[in-house]
């Protein structure tokens, strides 16, 4: 009986293993950014869905309240809870900070007020933990901002502003991806305030968050360099900040904000 020769098992050499590892690394470097971009596009679409629900809720609110998108701004106004149902302190001009609480009953879902790409750590942010009268103010920053100055603030010659006072509803923003819950508030209506171009910790460090590092998810352009915007007429679309810049100029009427920047007049 003849003996079969012993065959040695083939094995990868070290060089072959290194080549395989290098190929995998190259493919990962190519594919991971593609997957990340696809994931962010999905989040951006979800954000647009959120904004569509928010603007629909605002318009339903207006049908119940004589065309007003929120209550008239007042130094003695108060809102008891934020959109998450958490208690908040009594504060004047509460519509600027807790505007979502007025529309939330028409949505019946708190998570639509949170951008999928927004700041998940908002509960540790200063404007959430800072106190007023000893109670946390619980503002939700790093998600959506409301056009308070253009749609809610009392301004001569009208004491309130309703849908009938918006000359171009398809051009005026209602809610936008933002750092601040209200890009401009209490008469602070300069372009610097809108963009948030000031030093962190200063008076103009609010707005859309342009002064934050690129890629920071608190910035309004968190969707691959664009911000999603809900307009007063109900439509939603993504915009680049470079397209907004010509409409955010000091001393000129802005169709986007519905008032003259830095002048206090909102009618053209």
Secondary structure, 3 states (H helix, E strand, C coil): CCCCCCCCCCCCCHHHHHHHHHHHHHHHHHHHHHHHHHHHHHHHHHHHHHHHHHHHHHHHHHHHCCCECCCCCCCCCCCCECCCCCECCCCCCHHHCCHHHHHHHHHCCHHHHCCCCCCCCHHHCHHHHCEECCEECCCCCCCEEECHHHHCCCECCECCCEHHHCCCCCCCEEEEECCCCCCCECCECCHHHHHCCCCCCCCCCCCCCCCCCCCCCCCCCCECCEEEEEECCCCEEEEEHHHHHHHCCCCCEECCCCEECCCCCCCC
